Protein backbone atom coordinates (compact mmCIF):
# COMPACT_ATOMS: atom_id res chain seq x y z
CA UNK A 1 0.00 0.00 0.00
CA UNK A 2 2.72 2.46 0.98
CA UNK A 3 4.89 1.69 -2.06
CA UNK A 4 1.92 2.01 -4.40
CA UNK A 5 1.11 5.38 -2.84
CA UNK A 6 4.66 6.70 -3.15
CA UNK A 7 4.88 5.44 -6.74
CA UNK A 8 1.63 7.18 -7.63
CA UNK A 9 2.82 10.36 -5.95
CA UNK A 10 6.10 10.17 -7.86
CA UNK A 11 4.33 9.62 -11.16
CA UNK A 12 1.93 12.45 -10.40
CA UNK A 13 4.66 14.92 -9.45
CA UNK A 14 6.72 13.85 -12.47
CA UNK A 15 3.74 14.35 -14.76
CA UNK A 16 3.06 17.70 -13.14
CA UNK A 17 6.65 18.81 -13.71
CA UNK A 18 6.40 17.67 -17.33
CA UNK A 19 3.11 19.52 -17.83
CA UNK A 20 4.57 22.65 -16.24
CA UNK A 21 7.62 22.41 -18.52
CA UNK A 22 5.46 21.98 -21.63
CA UNK A 23 3.19 24.80 -20.46
CA UNK A 24 6.24 27.02 -20.00
CA UNK A 25 7.44 26.33 -23.53
CA UNK A 26 4.00 26.84 -25.09
CA UNK A 27 2.69 29.80 -23.08
CA UNK A 28 5.38 31.57 -21.09
CA UNK A 29 8.23 31.53 -23.60
CA UNK A 30 6.32 33.44 -26.33
CA UNK A 31 5.15 35.88 -23.67
CA UNK A 32 8.72 36.44 -22.48
CA UNK A 33 9.94 36.88 -26.05
CA UNK A 34 7.13 39.34 -26.80
CA UNK A 35 7.91 41.24 -23.60
CA UNK A 36 11.60 41.41 -24.48
CA UNK A 37 10.81 42.63 -28.01
CA UNK A 38 8.46 45.24 -26.59
CA UNK A 39 11.08 46.45 -24.13
CA UNK A 40 13.64 46.71 -26.92
CA UNK A 41 11.23 48.69 -29.10
CA UNK A 42 10.45 51.05 -26.21
CA UNK A 43 14.17 51.65 -25.65
CA UNK A 44 14.78 52.26 -29.37
CA UNK A 45 11.83 54.65 -29.63
CA UNK A 46 13.29 56.79 -26.87
N, CA, C, O and CB atoms as a CASP TS submission, in Angstrom:
PFRMAT TS
TARGET T0000
AUTHOR 0000-0000-0000
METHOD Language model
MODEL 1
PARENT N/A
ATOM      1  N   UNK     1       0.843  -1.195   0.000  1.00  0.00           N
ATOM      2  CA  UNK     1       0.000   0.000   0.000  1.00  0.00           C
ATOM      3  C   UNK     1       0.880   1.248   0.000  1.00  0.00           C
ATOM      4  O   UNK     1       0.646   2.177  -0.773  1.00  0.00           O
ATOM      5  CB  UNK     1      -0.954   0.004   1.226  1.00  0.00           C
ATOM      6  N   UNK     2       1.883   1.268   0.861  1.00  0.00           N
ATOM      7  CA  UNK     2       2.721   2.455   0.980  1.00  0.00           C
ATOM      8  C   UNK     2       3.541   2.663  -0.297  1.00  0.00           C
ATOM      9  O   UNK     2       3.674   3.786  -0.782  1.00  0.00           O
ATOM     10  CB  UNK     2       3.652   2.336   2.204  1.00  0.00           C
ATOM     11  N   UNK     3       4.090   1.563  -0.838  1.00  0.00           N
ATOM     12  CA  UNK     3       4.892   1.693  -2.062  1.00  0.00           C
ATOM     13  C   UNK     3       4.025   2.133  -3.223  1.00  0.00           C
ATOM     14  O   UNK     3       4.451   2.959  -4.030  1.00  0.00           O
ATOM     15  CB  UNK     3       5.589   0.368  -2.401  1.00  0.00           C
ATOM     16  N   UNK     4       2.817   1.599  -3.323  1.00  0.00           N
ATOM     17  CA  UNK     4       1.920   2.008  -4.403  1.00  0.00           C
ATOM     18  C   UNK     4       1.615   3.495  -4.287  1.00  0.00           C
ATOM     19  O   UNK     4       1.564   4.209  -5.288  1.00  0.00           O
ATOM     20  CB  UNK     4       0.612   1.182  -4.376  1.00  0.00           C
ATOM     21  N   UNK     5       1.413   3.953  -3.056  1.00  0.00           N
ATOM     22  CA  UNK     5       1.108   5.376  -2.838  1.00  0.00           C
ATOM     23  C   UNK     5       2.284   6.253  -3.249  1.00  0.00           C
ATOM     24  O   UNK     5       2.103   7.252  -3.945  1.00  0.00           O
ATOM     25  CB  UNK     5       0.751   5.635  -1.361  1.00  0.00           C
ATOM     26  N   UNK     6       3.491   5.882  -2.819  1.00  0.00           N
ATOM     27  CA  UNK     6       4.662   6.699  -3.150  1.00  0.00           C
ATOM     28  C   UNK     6       4.935   6.674  -4.649  1.00  0.00           C
ATOM     29  O   UNK     6       5.368   7.675  -5.220  1.00  0.00           O
ATOM     30  CB  UNK     6       5.898   6.206  -2.381  1.00  0.00           C
ATOM     31  N   UNK     7       4.681   5.523  -5.292  1.00  0.00           N
ATOM     32  CA  UNK     7       4.876   5.438  -6.744  1.00  0.00           C
ATOM     33  C   UNK     7       3.891   6.349  -7.460  1.00  0.00           C
ATOM     34  O   UNK     7       4.255   7.058  -8.398  1.00  0.00           O
ATOM     35  CB  UNK     7       4.715   3.983  -7.235  1.00  0.00           C
ATOM     36  N   UNK     8       2.645   6.323  -7.015  1.00  0.00           N
ATOM     37  CA  UNK     8       1.629   7.185  -7.628  1.00  0.00           C
ATOM     38  C   UNK     8       1.991   8.648  -7.427  1.00  0.00           C
ATOM     39  O   UNK     8       1.864   9.458  -8.345  1.00  0.00           O
ATOM     40  CB  UNK     8       0.232   6.894  -7.038  1.00  0.00           C
ATOM     41  N   UNK     9       2.439   8.980  -6.237  1.00  0.00           N
ATOM     42  CA  UNK     9       2.821  10.362  -5.951  1.00  0.00           C
ATOM     43  C   UNK     9       3.984  10.779  -6.842  1.00  0.00           C
ATOM     44  O   UNK     9       4.013  11.893  -7.366  1.00  0.00           O
ATOM     45  CB  UNK     9       3.196  10.530  -4.462  1.00  0.00           C
ATOM     46  N   UNK    10       4.957   9.858  -7.009  1.00  0.00           N
ATOM     47  CA  UNK    10       6.104  10.171  -7.858  1.00  0.00           C
ATOM     48  C   UNK    10       5.665  10.388  -9.298  1.00  0.00           C
ATOM     49  O   UNK    10       6.085  11.345  -9.949  1.00  0.00           O
ATOM     50  CB  UNK    10       7.149   9.052  -7.786  1.00  0.00           C
ATOM     51  N   UNK    11       4.812   9.486  -9.792  1.00  0.00           N
ATOM     52  CA  UNK    11       4.327   9.623 -11.165  1.00  0.00           C
ATOM     53  C   UNK    11       3.542  10.911 -11.329  1.00  0.00           C
ATOM     54  O   UNK    11       3.658  11.593 -12.347  1.00  0.00           O
ATOM     55  CB  UNK    11       3.459   8.424 -11.554  1.00  0.00           C
ATOM     56  N   UNK    12       2.743  11.241 -10.325  1.00  0.00           N
ATOM     57  CA  UNK    12       1.929  12.453 -10.404  1.00  0.00           C
ATOM     58  C   UNK    12       2.816  13.692 -10.412  1.00  0.00           C
ATOM     59  O   UNK    12       2.616  14.591 -11.229  1.00  0.00           O
ATOM     60  CB  UNK    12       0.935  12.516  -9.229  1.00  0.00           C
ATOM     61  N   UNK    13       3.782  13.748  -9.522  1.00  0.00           N
ATOM     62  CA  UNK    13       4.657  14.920  -9.454  1.00  0.00           C
ATOM     63  C   UNK    13       5.509  15.021 -10.717  1.00  0.00           C
ATOM     64  O   UNK    13       5.785  16.119 -11.202  1.00  0.00           O
ATOM     65  CB  UNK    13       5.560  14.853  -8.201  1.00  0.00           C
ATOM     66  N   UNK    14       5.927  13.858 -11.251  1.00  0.00           N
ATOM     67  CA  UNK    14       6.722  13.855 -12.472  1.00  0.00           C
ATOM     68  C   UNK    14       5.881  14.359 -13.642  1.00  0.00           C
ATOM     69  O   UNK    14       6.346  15.151 -14.462  1.00  0.00           O
ATOM     70  CB  UNK    14       7.268  12.441 -12.765  1.00  0.00           C
ATOM     71  N   UNK    15       4.634  13.886 -13.707  1.00  0.00           N
ATOM     72  CA  UNK    15       3.739  14.352 -14.758  1.00  0.00           C
ATOM     73  C   UNK    15       3.435  15.833 -14.620  1.00  0.00           C
ATOM     74  O   UNK    15       3.310  16.548 -15.614  1.00  0.00           O
ATOM     75  CB  UNK    15       2.449  13.557 -14.740  1.00  0.00           C
ATOM     76  N   UNK    16       3.318  16.288 -13.377  1.00  0.00           N
ATOM     77  CA  UNK    16       3.055  17.705 -13.141  1.00  0.00           C
ATOM     78  C   UNK    16       4.235  18.552 -13.599  1.00  0.00           C
ATOM     79  O   UNK    16       4.054  19.599 -14.221  1.00  0.00           O
ATOM     80  CB  UNK    16       2.762  17.960 -11.655  1.00  0.00           C
ATOM     81  N   UNK    17       5.448  18.092 -13.288  1.00  0.00           N
ATOM     82  CA  UNK    17       6.646  18.814 -13.706  1.00  0.00           C
ATOM     83  C   UNK    17       6.727  18.856 -15.233  1.00  0.00           C
ATOM     84  O   UNK    17       7.088  19.874 -15.822  1.00  0.00           O
ATOM     85  CB  UNK    17       7.915  18.155 -13.112  1.00  0.00           C
ATOM     86  N   UNK    18       6.382  17.728 -15.859  1.00  0.00           N
ATOM     87  CA  UNK    18       6.403  17.669 -17.327  1.00  0.00           C
ATOM     88  C   UNK    18       5.375  18.632 -17.915  1.00  0.00           C
ATOM     89  O   UNK    18       5.666  19.357 -18.867  1.00  0.00           O
ATOM     90  CB  UNK    18       6.126  16.227 -17.819  1.00  0.00           C
ATOM     91  N   UNK    19       4.170  18.634 -17.340  1.00  0.00           N
ATOM     92  CA  UNK    19       3.114  19.516 -17.828  1.00  0.00           C
ATOM     93  C   UNK    19       3.510  20.979 -17.635  1.00  0.00           C
ATOM     94  O   UNK    19       3.253  21.816 -18.500  1.00  0.00           O
ATOM     95  CB  UNK    19       1.784  19.219 -17.107  1.00  0.00           C
ATOM     96  N   UNK    20       4.136  21.282 -16.497  1.00  0.00           N
ATOM     97  CA  UNK    20       4.567  22.652 -16.241  1.00  0.00           C
ATOM     98  C   UNK    20       5.647  23.062 -17.242  1.00  0.00           C
ATOM     99  O   UNK    20       5.669  24.200 -17.711  1.00  0.00           O
ATOM    100  CB  UNK    20       5.088  22.796 -14.795  1.00  0.00           C
ATOM    101  N   UNK    21       6.544  22.123 -17.564  1.00  0.00           N
ATOM    102  CA  UNK    21       7.619  22.406 -18.516  1.00  0.00           C
ATOM    103  C   UNK    21       7.040  22.665 -19.900  1.00  0.00           C
ATOM    104  O   UNK    21       7.432  23.615 -20.577  1.00  0.00           O
ATOM    105  CB  UNK    21       8.627  21.239 -18.566  1.00  0.00           C
ATOM    106  N   UNK    22       6.092  21.804 -20.322  1.00  0.00           N
ATOM    107  CA  UNK    22       5.463  21.982 -21.628  1.00  0.00           C
ATOM    108  C   UNK    22       4.654  23.277 -21.650  1.00  0.00           C
ATOM    109  O   UNK    22       4.664  24.003 -22.644  1.00  0.00           O
ATOM    110  CB  UNK    22       4.559  20.777 -21.966  1.00  0.00           C
ATOM    111  N   UNK    23       3.953  23.563 -20.547  1.00  0.00           N
ATOM    112  CA  UNK    23       3.191  24.797 -20.464  1.00  0.00           C
ATOM    113  C   UNK    23       4.095  26.015 -20.546  1.00  0.00           C
ATOM    114  O   UNK    23       3.735  27.028 -21.145  1.00  0.00           O
ATOM    115  CB  UNK    23       2.386  24.832 -19.182  1.00  0.00           C
ATOM    116  N   UNK    24       5.285  25.908 -19.933  1.00  0.00           N
ATOM    117  CA  UNK    24       6.236  27.021 -19.998  1.00  0.00           C
ATOM    118  C   UNK    24       6.661  27.276 -21.438  1.00  0.00           C
ATOM    119  O   UNK    24       6.712  28.419 -21.892  1.00  0.00           O
ATOM    120  CB  UNK    24       7.472  26.734 -19.122  1.00  0.00           C
ATOM    121  N   UNK    25       6.967  26.188 -22.151  1.00  0.00           N
ATOM    122  CA  UNK    25       7.436  26.330 -23.527  1.00  0.00           C
ATOM    123  C   UNK    25       6.332  26.919 -24.403  1.00  0.00           C
ATOM    124  O   UNK    25       6.587  27.785 -25.239  1.00  0.00           O
ATOM    125  CB  UNK    25       7.899  24.969 -24.085  1.00  0.00           C
ATOM    126  N   UNK    26       5.091  26.434 -24.202  1.00  0.00           N
ATOM    127  CA  UNK    26       4.003  26.836 -25.095  1.00  0.00           C
ATOM    128  C   UNK    26       3.508  28.241 -24.761  1.00  0.00           C
ATOM    129  O   UNK    26       3.264  29.041 -25.663  1.00  0.00           O
ATOM    130  CB  UNK    26       2.845  25.836 -25.008  1.00  0.00           C
ATOM    131  N   UNK    27       3.360  28.546 -23.470  1.00  0.00           N
ATOM    132  CA  UNK    27       2.695  29.797 -23.083  1.00  0.00           C
ATOM    133  C   UNK    27       3.673  30.876 -22.624  1.00  0.00           C
ATOM    134  O   UNK    27       3.614  32.011 -23.099  1.00  0.00           O
ATOM    135  CB  UNK    27       1.697  29.526 -21.980  1.00  0.00           C
ATOM    136  N   UNK    28       4.568  30.527 -21.708  1.00  0.00           N
ATOM    137  CA  UNK    28       5.383  31.568 -21.094  1.00  0.00           C
ATOM    138  C   UNK    28       6.496  32.038 -22.003  1.00  0.00           C
ATOM    139  O   UNK    28       6.813  33.227 -22.015  1.00  0.00           O
ATOM    140  CB  UNK    28       5.962  31.075 -19.802  1.00  0.00           C
ATOM    141  N   UNK    29       7.106  31.133 -22.770  1.00  0.00           N
ATOM    142  CA  UNK    29       8.232  31.534 -23.599  1.00  0.00           C
ATOM    143  C   UNK    29       7.842  32.585 -24.640  1.00  0.00           C
ATOM    144  O   UNK    29       8.534  33.596 -24.767  1.00  0.00           O
ATOM    145  CB  UNK    29       8.819  30.322 -24.288  1.00  0.00           C
ATOM    146  N   UNK    30       6.735  32.374 -25.401  1.00  0.00           N
ATOM    147  CA  UNK    30       6.324  33.438 -26.334  1.00  0.00           C
ATOM    148  C   UNK    30       6.017  34.751 -25.623  1.00  0.00           C
ATOM    149  O   UNK    30       6.302  35.827 -26.148  1.00  0.00           O
ATOM    150  CB  UNK    30       5.102  32.995 -27.125  1.00  0.00           C
ATOM    151  N   UNK    31       5.430  34.661 -24.418  1.00  0.00           N
ATOM    152  CA  UNK    31       5.147  35.884 -23.667  1.00  0.00           C
ATOM    153  C   UNK    31       6.438  36.597 -23.306  1.00  0.00           C
ATOM    154  O   UNK    31       6.531  37.818 -23.428  1.00  0.00           O
ATOM    155  CB  UNK    31       4.343  35.568 -22.397  1.00  0.00           C
ATOM    156  N   UNK    32       7.438  35.838 -22.861  1.00  0.00           N
ATOM    157  CA  UNK    32       8.716  36.440 -22.480  1.00  0.00           C
ATOM    158  C   UNK    32       9.390  37.056 -23.699  1.00  0.00           C
ATOM    159  O   UNK    32       9.959  38.144 -23.616  1.00  0.00           O
ATOM    160  CB  UNK    32       9.642  35.391 -21.828  1.00  0.00           C
ATOM    161  N   UNK    33       9.324  36.361 -24.826  1.00  0.00           N
ATOM    162  CA  UNK    33       9.936  36.883 -26.051  1.00  0.00           C
ATOM    163  C   UNK    33       9.222  38.159 -26.478  1.00  0.00           C
ATOM    164  O   UNK    33       9.866  39.139 -26.852  1.00  0.00           O
ATOM    165  CB  UNK    33       9.889  35.827 -27.188  1.00  0.00           C
ATOM    166  N   UNK    34       7.887  38.146 -26.422  1.00  0.00           N
ATOM    167  CA  UNK    34       7.127  39.337 -26.796  1.00  0.00           C
ATOM    168  C   UNK    34       7.452  40.499 -25.858  1.00  0.00           C
ATOM    169  O   UNK    34       7.577  41.643 -26.294  1.00  0.00           O
ATOM    170  CB  UNK    34       5.616  39.040 -26.775  1.00  0.00           C
ATOM    171  N   UNK    35       7.586  40.194 -24.566  1.00  0.00           N
ATOM    172  CA  UNK    35       7.907  41.237 -23.595  1.00  0.00           C
ATOM    173  C   UNK    35       9.285  41.816 -23.873  1.00  0.00           C
ATOM    174  O   UNK    35       9.479  43.029 -23.806  1.00  0.00           O
ATOM    175  CB  UNK    35       7.841  40.685 -22.164  1.00  0.00           C
ATOM    176  N   UNK    36      10.246  40.945 -24.187  1.00  0.00           N
ATOM    177  CA  UNK    36      11.600  41.410 -24.484  1.00  0.00           C
ATOM    178  C   UNK    36      11.598  42.275 -25.736  1.00  0.00           C
ATOM    179  O   UNK    36      12.235  43.328 -25.762  1.00  0.00           O
ATOM    180  CB  UNK    36      12.560  40.219 -24.658  1.00  0.00           C
ATOM    181  N   UNK    37      10.884  41.839 -26.779  1.00  0.00           N
ATOM    182  CA  UNK    37      10.807  42.627 -28.009  1.00  0.00           C
ATOM    183  C   UNK    37      10.168  43.975 -27.742  1.00  0.00           C
ATOM    184  O   UNK    37      10.609  44.992 -28.276  1.00  0.00           O
ATOM    185  CB  UNK    37      10.020  41.876 -29.084  1.00  0.00           C
ATOM    186  N   UNK    38       9.135  43.987 -26.920  1.00  0.00           N
ATOM    187  CA  UNK    38       8.459  45.236 -26.593  1.00  0.00           C
ATOM    188  C   UNK    38       9.403  46.177 -25.841  1.00  0.00           C
ATOM    189  O   UNK    38       9.453  47.373 -26.125  1.00  0.00           O
ATOM    190  CB  UNK    38       7.197  44.962 -25.756  1.00  0.00           C
ATOM    191  N   UNK    39      10.146  45.632 -24.887  1.00  0.00           N
ATOM    192  CA  UNK    39      11.085  46.455 -24.127  1.00  0.00           C
ATOM    193  C   UNK    39      12.155  47.030 -25.044  1.00  0.00           C
ATOM    194  O   UNK    39      12.546  48.188 -24.896  1.00  0.00           O
ATOM    195  CB  UNK    39      11.734  45.635 -22.999  1.00  0.00           C
ATOM    196  N   UNK    40      12.630  46.228 -25.990  1.00  0.00           N
ATOM    197  CA  UNK    40      13.638  46.713 -26.924  1.00  0.00           C
ATOM    198  C   UNK    40      13.073  47.831 -27.784  1.00  0.00           C
ATOM    199  O   UNK    40      13.743  48.837 -28.019  1.00  0.00           O
ATOM    200  CB  UNK    40      14.149  45.571 -27.807  1.00  0.00           C
ATOM    201  N   UNK    41      11.833  47.659 -28.259  1.00  0.00           N
ATOM    202  CA  UNK    41      11.228  48.694 -29.095  1.00  0.00           C
ATOM    203  C   UNK    41      11.034  49.986 -28.309  1.00  0.00           C
ATOM    204  O   UNK    41      11.240  51.076 -28.842  1.00  0.00           O
ATOM    205  CB  UNK    41       9.886  48.212 -29.657  1.00  0.00           C
ATOM    206  N   UNK    42      10.636  49.865 -27.043  1.00  0.00           N
ATOM    207  CA  UNK    42      10.453  51.054 -26.214  1.00  0.00           C
ATOM    208  C   UNK    42      11.783  51.784 -26.052  1.00  0.00           C
ATOM    209  O   UNK    42      11.835  53.011 -26.131  1.00  0.00           O
ATOM    210  CB  UNK    42       9.870  50.674 -24.831  1.00  0.00           C
ATOM    211  N   UNK    43      12.862  51.024 -25.823  1.00  0.00           N
ATOM    212  CA  UNK    43      14.172  51.649 -25.654  1.00  0.00           C
ATOM    213  C   UNK    43      14.640  52.313 -26.944  1.00  0.00           C
ATOM    214  O   UNK    43      15.250  53.382 -26.910  1.00  0.00           O
ATOM    215  CB  UNK    43      15.199  50.615 -25.196  1.00  0.00           C
ATOM    216  N   UNK    44      14.357  51.681 -28.081  1.00  0.00           N
ATOM    217  CA  UNK    44      14.776  52.256 -29.369  1.00  0.00           C
ATOM    218  C   UNK    44      13.979  53.518 -29.651  1.00  0.00           C
ATOM    219  O   UNK    44      14.528  54.499 -30.153  1.00  0.00           O
ATOM    220  CB  UNK    44      14.593  51.233 -30.523  1.00  0.00           C
ATOM    221  N   UNK    45      12.684  53.504 -29.332  1.00  0.00           N
ATOM    222  CA  UNK    45      11.828  54.654 -29.633  1.00  0.00           C
ATOM    223  C   UNK    45      12.208  55.871 -28.796  1.00  0.00           C
ATOM    224  O   UNK    45      11.938  57.003 -29.195  1.00  0.00           O
ATOM    225  CB  UNK    45      10.361  54.299 -29.396  1.00  0.00           C
ATOM    226  N   UNK    46      12.822  55.654 -27.656  1.00  0.00           N
ATOM    227  CA  UNK    46      13.288  56.792 -26.871  1.00  0.00           C
ATOM    228  C   UNK    46      14.470  57.385 -27.591  1.00  0.00           C
ATOM    229  O   UNK    46      15.048  58.367 -27.125  1.00  0.00           O
ATOM    230  CB  UNK    46      13.662  56.382 -25.412  1.00  0.00           C
TER
END
